[in-house]
Amino acid sequence: MSALIPRLFGIAVLSVAFIALTIAITAGAFTSLDLQVAQAMHDAWQPSLHPVFQAIAELGSIELATILMFGLLIFLWQGGFGSDALVVLVFFAAEAFELFYKHNLHQPGPPRSIEQADGPSLSELLQGSLGGNSFPSGHMMRTVIVFGLLAFVVRRLSPSPLVRSLAMPAAIVIIVVMAFDRLYLDVHWESDVIGGLILGAIALLAGTVWLDRPIKAEN
């Protein structure tokens, strides 16, 4: 149990940081920086790279993320890990929390004049029903949770030392690329991306706590 304390502390710290970020956004503290970053990305945009970044966006789409989480559920269940398979619930809980936040926090996304077409996803339909509010970034949150959990499981279960050693670096690269993708396409403010990163990290840590929870030996 003592090994889980740093992660539990991390969840508490990140939760406070998320609340503080929400308050700062509501107070307009990020407005100027958000605009500066968005304009810089708009100026750097190259039409030839647009399809590449649209493809990258699919890594954080709700469709692919859901498929991967159900895949993880089936893998753990059929592998005899029983209740460990319930770790995927952190993904669905975070998704529900994201939608709740976007429904209640007024944070319109970047203006159409600089926004580029995102990768096709059902999340675009949800965005319209939520009044265009964009905090936190769902793509960013899903990327952290999904690829973080997959990397954690691979590091624990893969028989290949090489695959185990590459799992976490690969997840980190995907997360970093997704953060840049959200900003490069100007579909999210920089504060949205930070919010998605923090919310995803909270859910990811909660998932690893569940997977590493103390289990009583059966008599």
N, C-alpha and C positions, 0 to 999 in steps of 0.2 A: 504493500500500500504506500510505503514511503516514496517509492519510485514515481508514483503518480502525483505527488504533491506539487512538484514544479509545473506540471501540466494544468492542474486545478488552479494554481495561482495564476498561470498564464491566461486561463479562461476568464478569471476575475478581472485581471488587468485589461485585457482586450475588451471586455464588456464595458468597463468604465471608459475606455478610449472611444468606443463606438458611441456611447451616450454623449461624451464630450464633443465628438465630431458632429453629431446631430445638432447639438445646441449651437455650435459654431456656425454651421451651415444656416440654421434658422436665423441667426443673428447677422448673416451676410458677411462673415469673416473671410470666407473663401471666394467671394464673388470676383474680386479683382484678379486673384491668381488663376481662378478657373478660366476667366476670359483670356488672360495672357497665354496660358498653355494651349487653349483651344485655337487661338489665332495663330500661334506658332506652328501647330500641327497642320492647320489649314494651309499655311504658306508653304509647308514642306511637302504637301500632298502631290503625288505623281500619278496620273491616270493609268499608266502602264502597270503600276503595282496594285491597283485597286482589286483585281480578281484574287491576287495572292492574299490580301488582308481579309477579303470576304470569306475565303476558304479557311483562314485561321480562326475567324469568328465562329465557324461551325464547331470547333472544339469545345466551345462553351455554350453551345445551343442547348435548349431544354430537351430537345429530342435526343441528341447523342448522350447527354448527361444521364437522362432517365434510362436509356438502353444500357449504358455501362453500369449503372447502379443495380439494375435488375440482374445483369450478368454477374455482378459481384455477389448478390444475394443468392443466386442459384449455385454459384461456385462454392461458397462457404457452406451452404445447406447440404449440398450433395457430397461435399468433402468431409462431412461428419463434424462440422464445427458448431452445429446446433444454433444456440441463441446468439452466437457471434454474428450470424447473418443479419440480425436486427440492427447492426451498425448503420445500414442504409437509411434507417429512419432519421438520422441526423440530417441527411440530404433533404428529405421531404419536409422536415420541420423548418429548416433554414429557408427553403423555397416558400413555404407558407408565410414565414416571418418577413421575407423580402416583399412579397405581394402586399402584406398588411402595411408595411412601411411606405411603400409607394402609393398606396391608397390614401394614407393619412398625412404624409409629409409633402408639402408643396415645394417641389424642386424640379421645375421644367428643365428638360434637357437642352443641349446646345441648339441654337436657332437653325432653321432649315437652310439659311443662306450659307452656312459652313458645313453642315452635316452631310456626310457621304452615305450612299446606300450600304446598309449593313448586310451581312450574310443572311439569306432567307431563313426564317424561323417563326414558329408560332408565338414566340415572345413579342414579336412586333405587333401582333393582334392584341395581346394582353396590354402592351404599352399604351395603345389607343384607349382601351377601356379604363385605364388608370389615370387618364387626364394628361398623359405625356410626362408624368413625374419620373425622374430617372435615378433617384437615390434609394438604395445602393445599386451598383451595377450587378445585375443578375448573372451575366456572362462571367464576370470576374469571380463572384462568389462560387458559382458552380465549378469553375475550373479549379479553384483551390481545393474544394471538398472532394471532387471526383478523382482528380489526378493525385491529390495528396493521399487519399485513402488507398487507391490502387498501388501507389508506391510503397505505402506502409505494409500492405498485405504481401506484396511481391518480396520486399526485404525480409519478411518473416518466413515465407513459405517456398520461395523459389529454390530448387536444388542447385541452380547455377550461381556460383560466386560472382561471375561477371554480371549477370542480370541483377543480382542483389545490389551490387555496387553502383550500377547505372540507374537504378529505379528512382532514387531521390533526386540526383542531378537532372534527370530527364523531366521529372515533374516540375522542378524549379524553373527550368528553361521554358516549359510550356506556360507556366504561370506568368513569367516575366514577359514573354511574347504576347500573351493575351492582354496584359496591362497596356502594353504599347499599342496593340491593335485597337483597343477601345478609344484611346486618345487619338491615334492616327486617323481613324475614320470619323472622328468628332461626333460619335454617337453618345458619348458620356463626358461629363466634366471630370477633371482630375480628382475632385473630392468624391465623386460617385465611385471611381475606381478604388480609391483608398477605403471607402466604406465597404465595398464588396470584398476587398481583400481581408479586412478585419472580420467581417461577418463570416466569411468562409473559413478563416483561421480558427474562430471560436468553435464552429461546427466540427472542423477537422480534429481539433484537440479533444473535443467531447467524444468523437468517434474512437480515437486512439485510447482514451481512458476506458471506454467500454470494452474494447478488444483486449486491453491489458488488465482488466479488473481482476481482483483476487477471486478465485473460484475454489469453493470448499471441496475437498476430496470426498468422493462417495465412500460410504462404509462398505 
